[in-house]
Amino acid sequence: MHRRQYVIGLVAVVIANSLNLLPWYFIRLTIDGLTGQLDTDAATPGITLAQTGWYALGIVAAATLAGGFMLLMRRMIVVASRQTEYEVRRDIFAHLQTLDKPYYDRAHTGDLMNRLTGDLSAVREMLGFGAWQIVNIVSGFVTSFAVMFGLSWQLSLIVMAVLPVIVGVLAYMARLINERHKLAQEQNSLIAGKAQENFSGARVVKGYAIEDREIADYRALNLELLRRNIALIKVDGPLRSFTNLLLGIAFGLILLVGGRLILTPDSDFTVGKFVQFVGYVNRLAFPMMMVGWITGVTQRGLASWLRLRELLDARPLVQDERGRTDPLLRDVSGEVSFDHVTLRYGNQTVLEDVTLDVPAGTFLGITGPTGSGKTVLAQLITRSMDPTSGTVKMDGHDLRTIPLTTLRGAVSVVPQEPFLFSDTIANNIGFGLNNADLPVVPTRVSVVGLPPMPEVPQNPDPARVREAARLAGLDGDIEGFPAGYDTMLGERGVTLSGGQRQRTAIARAVVREPRILILDDSLSAVDTETERRILDGLREVSRGRTVILIAHRISTLRHADHIVVLEAGRVTEQGSHDALVAQKGHYAELERLQRLASDLDREDDAVADIDAAADRLEGVPVPERAGHQAQPSPLQTQKVMK
């Protein structure tokens, strides 16, 4: 996308290299004039003062023009490399947004971060400094050797004899550099991942007092990175020294052979030509030394680009399919049905032959043992994954025919582990609002000539945010915060309690007014009174909407219109609360155990003093006390202690 900039820049490099040959030509004319070797008449001066001035002016003019063209090259190529870096980072991030849950289940956050920073920097260095140095080296060698052969083919052959040795060694070194740089970058990814996990889980590390173990693990990872970097330097480092050695040998041979050519009778090889030749060889010394460095830059850049290509080549398993997805489907009412749905992970069956109809506006409860497939069932509704067999439908349409933006725009999900952003509470609750007004960010286009993107501040409707907080039972907590709804949250919402995080996530889902609301065990961290207030709010929200509530507590599920029990991936019971209790199955047993636990808690709370506890153990009524407190008997005290 920056071909024009690169062409102009690379042509400027070639012109600059050609102009850089002129100063040594003027120096040769000056030296030969001073030594009387410009003509055959010894009686006439070889050079005049005016000629010397013109030669000096020519040197200054050539250097100035060469510098101007090099400046033009940098303005073209270096700027283009920075623009390319921006475009690649933009496109990779946009592409990562299209990838689905299975990809992120496999990917590591630290590795993704390292690729978007370290690897991208290596690619930018290759496209910037590396690109123009490659052309600079090639054009410098071509233009210099074209003149050097005109001066002395013998000396030129000596210099050329050194080149195959350098090229052969560099080809071998380049392969090693590529391999070892890739290993170093992979280790960098592991270190970044380790650091990211420790920073995110700092409270767990401190809670278990295992800081020393984590430091030891991090030290081991860094020592391995040190070992791999040293292995890389052992290959990359000697290149420049090796090039200097070969150049030193070449200069010695040039001095020996060139001196003999000058001293040979009737030779046209003058001192000025020798100085000009040595000047060109000396000018090639830096490009020769840079060959090794540029080889390393190029190989590191290519290795990093392959790692970035892995991100760009990744494809989601779930996506809109051309020929199947109907772009005209822009609205859904919320009716969901599962038609003989089976889902397998390898040889493991997660859901098996699930058939279920959820009419629009239904308040559906789902329960079952841990690992029975409740969360996966909800994820099928949002197409976080597709079933292995069977069909999930919405409003009678196969989900695979509904555009993902339409489908997910109609569904709000509150996961088991809510994720909050380092932003204000208001912005966290209103996170899903105003998305329709956001401008589309163009990708796979050059940034050159694009108008600047407008700033789109997040300003959710305060009234809707407050109403959502009320429905989620969070408004009272927020009013107690120093800054209210403008309170900044820590990373992942760590400044809130577990129940407050869940209620914030519920408010974030409710504020969008979705057609389908899915709550995946999102009331587990709240007390029963708060749960009651949230359920009252959900019943208010659920009018005309489909609500799917996954929970283990019967108190959460009992008011649902329809309840489904999943066991080992199969629907084993379904019906209303009363109907399921009457079936004497898993749901009834779960209800009995939870009711028993609740009764025991209430009995514990009802025991006000030690006399009442002893009387309960004895099975006798508690006598009325008038104005005084009776002392417990030894037997009563002994029973209470037991």
TIGU-875446 format. One record per residue (C-alpha): x, y, z; residue in three letters. Coordinates in Angstrom, 1 decimal. Layout:
BEGIN
- c1:c2:c3:type
- X:Y:Z:ala .
...
***
This chain:
BEGIN
- c1:c2:c3:type
- 0.0:0.0:0.0:met .
- 3.1:2.3:0.1:his .
- 4.6:1.4:-3.2:arg .
- 5.0:5.0:-4.3:arg .
- 6.8:6.0:-1.2:gln .
- 9.1:3.0:-1.4:tyr .
- 9.9:3.6:-5.1:val .
- 10.7:7.3:-4.5:ile .
- 12.8:6.4:-1.5:gly .
- 14.7:3.6:-3.2:leu .
- 15.4:5.7:-6.3:val .
- 16.7:8.4:-4.0:ala .
- 19.1:5.9:-2.4:val .
- 20.5:4.9:-5.8:val .
- 21.0:8.6:-6.8:ile .
- 22.6:9.4:-3.5:ala .
- 25.1:6.5:-3.9:asn .
- 26.0:7.7:-7.4:ser .
- 26.6:11.3:-6.1:leu .
- 28.7:9.9:-3.3:asn .
- 31.2:8.7:-5.9:leu .
- 32.0:12.2:-7.1:leu .
- 34.1:13.5:-4.2:pro .
- 36.7:10.8:-4.6:trp .
- 36.8:11.6:-8.4:tyr .
- 37.6:15.2:-7.6:phe .
- 40.2:14.2:-5.0:ile .
- 41.8:12.0:-7.7:arg .
- 42.0:14.9:-10.1:leu .
- 43.5:17.1:-7.4:thr .
- 46.2:14.6:-6.4:ile .
- 47.2:13.8:-10.0:asp .
- 47.4:17.5:-10.7:gly .
- 49.6:18.1:-7.7:leu .
- 51.9:15.2:-8.7:thr .
- 52.1:16.4:-12.3:gly .
- 50.4:13.3:-13.7:gln .
- 47.6:15.0:-15.6:leu .
- 49.6:15.5:-18.7:asp .
- 53.0:14.5:-20.2:thr .
- 54.5:17.9:-20.2:asp .
- 56.6:18.3:-17.0:ala .
- 57.0:22.1:-17.6:ala .
- 53.4:22.9:-17.2:thr .
- 51.6:22.8:-13.8:pro .
- 49.2:19.9:-13.4:gly .
- 46.6:21.9:-11.7:ile .
- 45.7:25.6:-11.1:thr .
- 44.3:27.3:-8.0:leu .
- 41.0:27.9:-9.8:ala .
- 40.7:24.2:-10.7:gln .
- 41.3:23.3:-7.1:thr .
- 38.5:25.7:-6.0:gly .
- 36.1:24.1:-8.6:trp .
- 37.0:20.6:-7.4:tyr .
- 36.3:21.7:-3.8:ala .
- 33.0:23.2:-4.8:leu .
- 32.2:20.0:-6.6:gly .
- 32.9:17.9:-3.5:ile .
- 30.6:20.2:-1.4:val .
- 27.8:20.1:-4.1:ala .
- 27.9:16.3:-4.4:ala .
- 27.8:15.8:-0.7:ala .
- 24.9:18.3:-0.3:thr .
- 22.9:16.7:-3.1:leu .
- 23.6:13.2:-1.7:ala .
- 22.5:14.3:1.7:gly .
- 19.3:15.8:0.3:gly .
- 18.4:12.6:-1.5:phe .
- 19.1:10.6:1.7:met .
- 16.8:12.9:3.6:leu .
- 14.2:12.4:0.9:leu .
- 14.7:8.6:1.3:met .
- 14.2:8.7:5.0:arg .
- 11.1:10.8:4.7:arg .
- 9.7:8.3:2.3:met .
- 10.8:4.8:3.6:ile .
- 11.0:5.4:7.3:val .
- 7.7:7.2:7.4:val .
- 6.2:4.4:5.3:ala .
- 7.5:1.8:7.7:ser .
- 5.8:3.6:10.6:arg .
- 2.6:3.8:8.7:gln .
- 2.8:0.1:7.8:thr .
- 3.4:-0.7:11.5:glu .
- 0.2:1.2:12.4:tyr .
- -1.8:-0.6:9.6:glu .
- -0.6:-4.0:10.6:val .
- -1.4:-3.4:14.3:arg .
- -4.8:-2.0:13.3:arg .
- -5.6:-4.9:11.0:asp .
- -4.4:-7.6:13.4:ile .
- -6.4:-6.2:16.3:phe .
- -9.5:-5.9:14.1:ala .
- -8.9:-9.5:12.9:his .
- -8.6:-10.7:16.5:leu .
- -12.0:-9.2:17.2:gln .
- -13.5:-11.6:14.6:thr .
- -12.0:-14.7:16.2:leu .
- -14.3:-16.9:18.3:asp .
- -14.3:-18.5:21.7:lys .
- -12.4:-21.8:20.7:pro .
- -9.5:-19.7:19.4:tyr .
- -9.2:-17.7:22.7:tyr .
- -9.6:-20.9:24.7:asp .
- -6.3:-22.0:23.1:arg .
- -4.5:-18.6:22.8:ala .
- -2.4:-17.1:25.6:his .
- -2.8:-13.4:26.4:thr .
- 0.9:-12.9:27.0:gly .
- 1.8:-14.4:23.6:asp .
- -0.7:-12.2:21.8:leu .
- 0.6:-9.1:23.5:met .
- 4.2:-10.0:22.6:asn .
- 3.3:-10.5:19.0:arg .
- 1.6:-7.1:18.8:leu .
- 4.7:-5.4:20.4:thr .
- 8.0:-7.2:20.0:gly .
- 7.3:-9.0:16.8:asp .
- 5.7:-6.0:15.2:leu .
- 8.6:-3.8:16.1:ser .
- 11.0:-6.3:14.4:ala .
- 8.9:-6.2:11.3:val .
- 8.8:-2.4:11.2:arg .
- 12.6:-2.3:11.6:glu .
- 12.9:-4.7:8.6:met .
- 10.6:-2.6:6.5:leu .
- 12.2:0.7:7.5:gly .
- 15.9:0.7:8.2:phe .
- 16.4:-2.8:6.7:gly .
- 14.7:-2.1:3.4:ala .
- 16.6:1.0:2.5:trp .
- 19.9:-0.4:3.8:gln .
- 19.5:-3.4:1.5:ile .
- 19.1:-1.2:-1.5:val .
- 21.8:1.1:-0.2:asn .
- 24.2:-1.8:0.0:ile .
- 23.3:-3.3:-3.4:val .
- 23.4:0.0:-5.3:ser .
- 26.5:1.0:-3.5:gly .
- 28.3:-2.1:-4.6:phe .
- 27.0:-1.9:-8.2:val .
- 28.0:1.8:-8.7:thr .
- 31.3:1.5:-6.9:ser .
- 32.4:-1.7:-8.8:phe .
- 31.4:-0.1:-12.1:ala .
- 33.9:2.6:-11.5:val .
- 36.5:0.4:-9.8:met .
- 36.8:-1.9:-12.7:phe .
- 37.5:1.2:-14.9:gly .
- 40.3:2.1:-12.6:leu .
- 41.9:-1.3:-12.1:ser .
- 40.4:-4.7:-12.9:trp .
- 43.2:-6.4:-11.0:gln .
- 42.4:-4.7:-7.7:leu .
- 38.7:-5.1:-8.3:ser .
- 39.1:-8.9:-8.6:leu .
- 40.9:-8.9:-5.3:ile .
- 37.9:-7.2:-3.6:val .
- 35.5:-9.4:-5.4:met .
- 37.3:-12.5:-4.2:ala .
- 36.4:-11.6:-0.6:val .
- 32.6:-11.3:-1.4:leu .
- 31.8:-15.0:-2.0:pro .
- 33.3:-15.8:1.4:val .
- 31.2:-13.2:3.1:ile .
- 28.0:-14.3:1.3:val .
- 28.6:-17.9:2.1:gly .
- 29.1:-17.3:5.8:val .
- 26.2:-14.9:5.9:leu .
- 23.8:-17.4:4.3:ala .
- 24.7:-20.0:7.0:tyr .
- 24.5:-17.4:9.8:met .
- 21.1:-16.1:8.5:ala .
- 19.5:-19.5:8.9:arg .
- 20.8:-19.8:12.5:leu .
- 19.7:-16.3:13.3:ile .
- 16.2:-17.0:12.1:asn .
- 15.9:-20.2:14.1:glu .
- 17.3:-18.7:17.3:arg .
- 15.4:-15.5:17.1:his .
- 12.2:-17.5:16.8:lys .
- 13.1:-19.5:19.9:leu .
- 13.9:-16.2:21.8:ala .
- 10.5:-14.7:20.8:gln .
- 8.6:-17.8:21.9:glu .
- 10.3:-17.5:25.3:gln .
- 9.5:-13.8:25.4:asn .
- 5.8:-14.8:25.0:ser .
- 6.0:-17.3:27.9:leu .
- 7.5:-14.6:30.1:ile .
- 4.9:-12.1:29.1:ala .
- 2.2:-14.7:29.8:gly .
- 3.6:-15.5:33.2:lys .
- 3.8:-11.8:34.2:ala .
- 0.3:-11.2:32.9:gln .
- -1.2:-14.1:34.9:glu .
- 0.7:-13.0:38.1:asn .
- -0.4:-9.4:37.8:phe .
- -4.0:-10.5:37.3:ser .
- -3.9:-13.1:40.0:gly .
- -1.8:-11.1:42.5:ala .
- -4.4:-11.6:45.3:arg .
- -4.4:-15.4:44.8:val .
- -0.6:-15.4:44.9:val .
- -0.5:-13.4:48.1:lys .
- -3.4:-15.3:49.6:gly .
- -1.4:-18.6:49.3:tyr .
- 1.9:-16.9:50.3:ala .
- 3.7:-18.4:47.3:ile .
- 5.5:-15.2:46.1:glu .
- 8.9:-16.9:46.4:asp .
- 7.8:-19.8:44.2:arg .
- 6.4:-17.5:41.6:glu .
- 9.6:-15.4:41.6:ile .
- 11.6:-18.6:41.2:ala .
- 9.4:-19.7:38.3:asp .
- 9.8:-16.3:36.7:tyr .
- 13.6:-16.4:37.3:arg .
- 13.8:-19.8:35.5:ala .
- 11.9:-18.4:32.5:leu .
- 14.2:-15.4:32.3:asn .
- 17.3:-17.6:32.6:leu .
- 16.1:-19.6:29.7:glu .
- 15.5:-16.4:27.7:leu .
- 19.1:-15.3:28.7:leu .
- 20.4:-18.6:27.4:arg .
- 18.5:-18.3:24.1:arg .
- 19.6:-14.7:23.6:asn .
- 23.2:-15.6:24.3:ile .
- 22.9:-18.3:21.7:ala .
- 21.5:-15.7:19.2:leu .
- 24.3:-13.3:20.0:ile .
- 27.0:-16.0:19.5:lys .
- 25.8:-16.1:15.9:val .
- 24.9:-12.5:15.3:asp .
- 27.8:-10.9:17.1:gly .
- 30.8:-12.2:15.2:pro .
- 29.5:-11.2:11.8:leu .
- 30.9:-7.6:12.0:arg .
- 34.2:-8.7:13.3:ser .
- 34.5:-11.4:10.6:phe .
- 33.7:-8.7:7.9:thr .
- 36.4:-6.4:9.4:asn .
- 38.9:-9.2:9.2:leu .
- 38.2:-9.9:5.5:leu .
- 38.3:-6.2:4.7:leu .
- 41.7:-5.9:6.5:gly .
- 43.1:-8.7:4.3:ile .
- 41.6:-7.1:1.2:ala .
- 43.2:-3.7:2.1:phe .
- 46.6:-5.3:2.6:gly .
- 46.4:-7.0:-0.8:leu .
- 45.3:-3.8:-2.5:ile .
- 48.2:-1.9:-1.0:leu .
- 50.6:-4.5:-2.2:leu .
- 49.3:-4.9:-5.7:val .
- 48.3:-1.3:-6.2:gly .
- 51.8:-0.1:-5.1:gly .
- 53.4:-2.3:-7.7:arg .
- 51.1:-1.1:-10.4:leu .
- 52.0:2.6:-9.6:ile .
- 55.7:1.8:-9.7:leu .
- 55.5:-0.2:-12.9:thr .
- 57.1:1.8:-15.8:pro .
- 54.7:3.1:-18.4:asp .
- 51.7:2.3:-16.2:ser .
- 48.7:4.5:-16.5:asp .
- 47.7:3.7:-12.9:phe .
- 48.4:6.9:-11.0:thr .
- 48.5:7.8:-7.3:val .
- 45.2:9.7:-7.8:gly .
- 43.5:6.6:-9.2:lys .
- 44.9:4.5:-6.3:phe .
- 43.5:7.0:-3.7:val .
- 40.2:7.0:-5.6:gln .
- 40.1:3.2:-5.6:phe .
- 41.0:2.9:-1.9:val .
- 38.3:5.6:-1.2:gly .
- 35.7:3.4:-2.9:tyr .
- 36.8:0.3:-1.1:val .
- 36.8:2.2:2.2:asn .
- 33.3:3.5:1.3:arg .
- 32.2:-0.2:0.8:leu .
- 33.6:-1.1:4.2:ala .
- 30.6:0.2:6.1:phe .
- 28.1:-1.6:3.8:pro .
- 30.1:-4.8:4.1:met .
- 29.9:-4.6:7.8:met .
- 26.3:-3.7:7.6:met .
- 25.6:-6.8:5.6:val .
- 25.8:-8.9:8.7:gly .
- 23.7:-6.6:10.7:trp .
- 21.1:-6.2:8.0:ile .
- 21.0:-10.0:7.6:thr .
- 20.1:-10.3:11.3:gly .
- 17.5:-7.5:11.0:val .
- 16.0:-9.1:8.0:thr .
- 15.9:-12.6:9.5:gln .
- 14.4:-11.4:12.7:arg .
- 11.8:-9.4:10.8:gly .
- 10.9:-12.4:8.6:leu .
- 10.6:-14.7:11.6:ala .
- 8.4:-12.2:13.4:ser .
- 6.3:-11.6:10.3:trp .
- 5.6:-15.4:10.2:leu .
- 4.4:-15.2:13.8:arg .
- 2.1:-12.3:12.8:leu .
- 0.9:-14.1:9.8:arg .
- -0.2:-16.9:12.1:glu .
- -2.6:-14.4:13.7:leu .
- -3.8:-13.1:10.4:leu .
- -4.3:-16.6:9.0:asp .
- -6.4:-17.8:12.0:ala .
- -10.0:-18.2:11.1:arg .
- -13.0:-18.5:13.4:pro .
- -14.8:-21.8:13.5:leu .
- -18.1:-19.8:13.8:val .
- -18.6:-17.1:11.2:gln .
- -21.2:-15.8:8.7:asp .
- -21.1:-18.2:5.8:glu .
- -21.6:-16.9:2.3:arg .
- -24.6:-18.5:0.7:gly .
- -26.1:-19.6:4.0:arg .
- -26.3:-16.4:6.1:thr .
- -29.3:-14.2:5.2:asp .
- -28.2:-10.5:5.5:pro .
- -31.9:-9.5:5.4:leu .
- -32.6:-11.0:8.8:leu .
- -32.2:-7.9:11.0:arg .
- -34.6:-8.6:13.9:asp .
- -35.5:-11.5:16.2:val .
- -38.4:-11.9:18.7:ser .
- -36.6:-14.3:21.1:gly .
- -38.1:-17.7:20.3:glu .
- -35.4:-20.4:20.8:val .
- -35.5:-24.1:20.0:ser .
- -33.1:-27.0:20.1:phe .
- -33.7:-29.8:17.6:asp .
- -31.9:-33.0:18.5:his .
- -28.7:-31.0:19.4:val .
- -25.5:-32.9:20.1:thr .
- -22.1:-31.4:20.9:leu .
- -18.8:-33.2:21.2:arg .
- -15.3:-32.1:22.1:tyr .
- -13.2:-34.8:20.5:gly .
- -14.4:-38.1:22.0:asn .
- -16.2:-36.4:24.9:gln .
- -20.0:-35.8:24.5:thr .
- -21.0:-32.5:26.2:val .
- -24.6:-32.4:25.0:leu .
- -26.5:-35.4:23.7:glu .
- -29.8:-35.2:21.7:asp .
- -31.2:-32.1:23.4:val .
- -34.6:-31.1:22.1:thr .
- -36.1:-28.1:23.8:leu .
- -38.6:-25.3:22.8:asp .
- -38.4:-21.9:24.5:val .
- -41.3:-19.6:23.3:pro .
- -40.6:-15.9:23.1:ala .
- -41.1:-14.1:26.4:gly .
- -40.5:-17.3:28.5:thr .
- -38.7:-17.2:31.8:phe .
- -36.6:-20.4:31.5:leu .
- -34.7:-21.9:34.4:gly .
- -31.9:-24.4:33.8:ile .
- -30.2:-26.4:36.6:thr .
- -28.2:-29.6:36.9:gly .
- -25.0:-31.0:38.4:pro .
- -21.7:-29.3:37.7:thr .
- -20.4:-30.3:34.3:gly .
- -23.8:-31.3:32.9:ser .
- -23.6:-28.8:30.0:gly .
- -25.7:-25.9:31.2:lys .
- -23.2:-23.2:30.2:thr .
- -22.5:-24.9:26.8:val .
- -26.3:-24.9:26.1:leu .
- -26.3:-21.1:26.6:ala .
- -23.3:-20.6:24.5:gln .
- -25.0:-22.4:21.6:leu .
- -27.6:-19.7:21.6:ile .
- -25.0:-16.9:21.0:thr .
- -23.1:-19.1:18.5:arg .
- -20.0:-19.1:20.6:ser .
- -19.8:-22.5:19.0:met .
- -21.9:-24.6:16.7:asp .
- -23.4:-28.0:17.5:pro .
- -21.8:-31.2:16.2:thr .
- -25.2:-32.3:15.0:ser .
- -28.8:-31.1:15.2:gly .
- -30.0:-27.5:14.8:thr .
- -30.4:-24.5:17.1:val .
- -33.1:-22.2:15.8:lys .
- -34.3:-18.7:16.6:met .
- -37.7:-17.6:15.4:asp .
- -37.7:-20.7:13.3:gly .
- -34.5:-19.8:11.5:his .
- -31.3:-21.8:11.8:asp .
- -28.9:-19.7:13.8:leu .
- -26.3:-20.1:11.0:arg .
- -28.6:-18.1:8.7:thr .
- -28.8:-15.2:11.1:ile .
- -26.0:-12.6:10.8:pro .
- -23.8:-12.7:13.9:leu .
- -24.2:-9.0:14.5:thr .
- -28.0:-9.4:14.4:thr .
- -27.9:-12.5:16.7:leu .
- -25.5:-11.1:19.3:arg .
- -27.1:-7.7:19.2:gly .
- -30.3:-9.3:20.4:ala .
- -28.7:-11.4:23.2:val .
- -27.1:-10.2:26.4:ser .
- -25.1:-12.7:28.5:val .
- -24.0:-12.4:32.1:val .
- -21.3:-15.0:32.5:pro .
- -20.3:-16.9:35.6:gln .
- -17.1:-14.9:36.0:glu .
- -18.0:-11.3:35.0:pro .
- -15.3:-9.1:33.4:phe .
- -15.3:-5.4:34.2:leu .
- -13.1:-2.8:32.6:phe .
- -10.8:-0.2:34.2:ser .
- -13.4:2.5:33.7:asp .
- -16.2:4.2:35.6:thr .
- -19.1:2.2:36.9:ile .
- -21.4:4.2:34.6:ala .
- -19.3:3.3:31.5:asn .
- -19.1:-0.3:32.6:asn .
- -22.9:-0.5:32.9:ile .
- -23.4:1.4:29.6:gly .
- -20.7:-0.6:27.8:phe .
- -23.2:-2.0:25.2:gly .
- -25.0:1.3:24.4:leu .
- -24.5:3.6:21.5:asn .
- -22.6:1.1:19.4:asn .
- -24.8:1.9:16.4:ala .
- -23.3:5.4:16.3:asp .
- -19.7:4.3:16.2:leu .
- -17.9:5.0:12.9:pro .
- -16.6:1.9:11.0:val .
- -12.8:1.7:11.2:val .
- -11.5:0.9:7.7:pro .
- -9.0:-2.0:7.5:thr .
- -6.7:-3.3:4.8:arg .
- -6.3:0.3:3.5:val .
- -3.5:2.7:3.6:ser .
- -3.5:5.3:6.4:val .
- -2.2:7.8:3.9:val .
- -5.0:10.2:2.8:gly .
- -7.5:8.8:5.3:leu .
- -9.4:11.5:7.2:pro .
- -8.8:11.4:11.0:pro .
- -11.1:9.3:13.0:met .
- -13.5:11.3:15.1:pro .
- -13.3:11.0:18.9:glu .
- -16.3:9.0:20.1:val .
- -16.5:9.5:23.9:pro .
- -18.6:6.9:25.8:gln .
- -21.5:8.8:27.2:asn .
- -24.2:6.3:28.1:pro .
- -27.7:7.6:28.9:asp .
- -27.6:8.3:32.7:pro .
- -31.3:7.5:33.2:ala .
- -30.9:4.1:31.5:arg .
- -27.8:3.4:33.5:val .
- -29.5:4.2:36.8:arg .
- -32.5:2.2:36.0:glu .
- -30.4:-0.8:35.1:ala .
- -28.5:-0.5:38.3:ala .
- -31.8:-0.4:40.2:arg .
- -33.1:-3.5:38.5:leu .
- -29.8:-5.3:39.3:ala .
- -30.0:-4.2:43.0:gly .
- -26.8:-2.2:42.7:leu .
- -28.1:1.4:43.1:asp .
- -27.8:1.4:46.8:gly .
- -24.2:0.3:46.7:asp .
- -23.3:2.9:44.1:ile .
- -24.8:5.7:46.1:glu .
- -22.4:4.8:48.9:gly .
- -19.3:5.2:46.7:phe .
- -17.4:8.5:47.0:pro .
- -17.8:9.4:43.3:ala .
- -21.1:7.6:42.7:gly .
- -21.5:6.4:39.2:tyr .
- -18.2:8.1:38.2:asp .
- -16.2:5.9:40.5:thr .
- -13.2:4.4:38.7:met .
- -12.9:0.6:39.0:leu .
- -9.6:-1.2:39.3:gly .
- -8.5:-3.8:36.7:glu .
- -11.1:-6.4:36.2:arg .
- -13.2:-4.6:38.8:gly .
- -11.1:-5.8:41.7:val .
- -12.2:-2.8:43.8:thr .
- -15.7:-4.3:44.0:leu .
- -16.8:-7.3:45.9:ser .
- -17.8:-10.5:44.0:gly .
- -21.5:-9.8:44.4:gly .
- -21.1:-6.2:43.2:gln .
- -19.2:-7.4:40.2:arg .
- -22.0:-9.8:39.3:gln .
- -24.7:-7.1:39.8:arg .
- -22.7:-4.7:37.6:thr .
- -22.5:-7.3:34.9:ala .
- -26.3:-7.9:35.3:ile .
- -26.9:-4.2:34.9:ala .
- -24.7:-4.1:31.8:arg .
- -26.7:-6.8:30.3:ala .
- -30.1:-5.4:31.2:val .
- -29.4:-1.8:30.1:val .
- -29.3:-3.0:26.4:arg .
- -32.9:-4.1:26.6:glu .
- -32.1:-7.3:24.8:pro .
- -34.6:-9.7:23.3:arg .
- -32.9:-12.6:25.1:ile .
- -31.2:-12.3:28.4:leu .
- -29.0:-15.2:29.6:ile .
- -27.7:-15.3:33.2:leu .
- -25.2:-18.1:33.7:asp .
- -25.1:-18.7:37.5:asp .
- -24.7:-15.0:37.9:ser .
- -26.5:-14.8:41.3:leu .
- -24.2:-17.1:43.2:ser .
- -22.2:-14.4:44.9:ala .
- -25.2:-12.4:46.3:val .
- -27.2:-13.0:49.5:asp .
- -30.8:-14.2:49.5:thr .
- -32.2:-10.7:50.1:glu .
- -30.3:-9.2:47.2:thr .
- -31.2:-12.2:45.1:glu .
- -34.8:-11.5:45.8:arg .
- -34.5:-7.9:44.7:arg .
- -32.6:-8.8:41.6:ile .
- -35.3:-11.5:40.7:leu .
- -38.0:-8.9:41.2:asp .
- -36.2:-6.6:38.8:gly .
- -35.7:-9.5:36.3:leu .
- -39.4:-10.3:36.4:arg .
- -40.0:-6.6:35.6:glu .
- -37.5:-6.8:32.7:val .
- -38.7:-10.1:31.4:ser .
- -42.0:-8.8:30.2:arg .
- -42.0:-9.5:26.5:gly .
- -38.4:-10.9:26.6:arg .
- -36.9:-14.3:26.8:thr .
- -34.9:-14.8:30.0:val .
- -32.7:-17.9:30.5:ile .
- -31.5:-18.3:34.1:leu .
- -28.9:-20.9:34.9:ile .
- -28.6:-21.6:38.7:ala .
- -28.1:-24.2:41.4:his .
- -30.3:-22.6:44.0:arg .
- -34.0:-23.5:44.0:ile .
- -34.9:-20.2:45.4:ser .
- -33.5:-18.6:42.2:thr .
- -35.4:-21.0:39.9:leu .
- -38.8:-21.5:41.6:arg .
- -40.6:-18.6:40.0:his .
- -39.4:-19.5:36.4:ala .
- -42.2:-20.3:33.9:asp .
- -40.4:-23.5:32.9:his .
- -37.4:-25.3:34.4:ile .
- -35.1:-27.8:32.7:val .
- -32.8:-30.2:34.4:val .
- -29.6:-31.3:32.6:leu .
- -27.7:-34.4:33.7:glu .
- -24.6:-35.7:31.8:ala .
- -25.6:-33.5:28.8:gly .
- -29.2:-34.8:28.5:arg .
- -32.5:-33.2:29.5:val .
- -33.8:-35.5:32.2:thr .
- -36.6:-33.4:33.7:glu .
- -38.6:-30.3:32.7:gln .
- -41.7:-28.6:33.8:gly .
- -42.8:-26.0:36.4:ser .
- -41.4:-25.9:39.9:his .
- -44.3:-27.7:41.5:asp .
- -44.4:-30.4:38.7:ala .
- -40.7:-31.1:39.1:leu .
- -41.0:-31.4:42.9:val .
- -43.8:-33.9:42.4:ala .
- -41.6:-36.0:40.1:gln .
- -39.3:-37.0:43.0:lys .
- -36.2:-36.7:40.7:gly .
- -33.0:-34.7:40.8:his .
- -34.8:-31.4:41.1:tyr .
- -37.0:-32.6:44.0:ala .
- -33.9:-34.0:45.9:glu .
- -32.1:-30.7:45.3:leu .
- -35.1:-28.8:46.6:glu .
- -35.3:-31.1:49.7:arg .
- -31.6:-30.7:50.6:leu .
- -31.6:-26.9:50.2:gln .
- -34.9:-26.6:52.2:arg .
- -33.3:-28.7:55.0:leu .
- -30.2:-26.5:55.0:ala .
- -32.4:-23.4:55.1:ser .
- -34.4:-24.8:58.0:asp .
- -31.3:-25.6:60.0:leu .
- -30.0:-22.0:59.4:asp .
- -33.3:-20.6:60.6:arg .
- -33.2:-22.8:63.7:glu .
- -29.7:-21.7:64.5:asp .
- -30.8:-18.0:64.2:asp .
- -33.8:-18.7:66.4:ala .
- -31.8:-19.8:69.4:val .
- -31.2:-16.6:71.4:ala .
- -29.6:-17.8:74.6:asp .
- -28.1:-20.9:76.2:ile .
- -31.2:-21.8:78.2:asp .
- -33.3:-22.0:75.0:ala .
- -30.6:-24.2:73.4:ala .
- -30.6:-26.6:76.4:ala .
- -34.4:-26.7:76.5:asp .
- -34.5:-27.6:72.8:arg .
- -32.0:-30.4:73.4:leu .
- -34.1:-31.7:76.3:glu .
- -37.3:-31.4:74.3:gly .
- -39.1:-29.3:77.0:val .
- -40.8:-25.9:76.5:pro .
- -39.0:-22.8:77.4:val .
- -40.4:-21.4:80.7:pro .
- -41.4:-17.7:80.9:glu .
- -39.0:-15.6:82.8:arg .
- -40.1:-12.6:84.7:ala .
- -37.5:-9.9:85.1:gly .
- -34.6:-12.2:85.7:his .
- -32.5:-14.8:83.8:gln .
- -32.3:-18.3:85.2:ala .
- -28.9:-19.9:85.5:gln .
- -28.4:-23.0:83.3:pro .
- -28.2:-26.4:85.0:ser .
- -24.9:-28.4:84.7:pro .
- -26.7:-30.9:82.5:leu .
- -28.0:-28.2:80.2:gln .
- -24.6:-26.6:80.0:thr .
- -23.0:-30.0:79.3:gln .
- -25.5:-30.6:76.5:lys .
- -25.0:-27.2:74.9:val .
- -21.2:-27.7:75.0:met .
- -21.6:-31.1:73.3:lys .
***
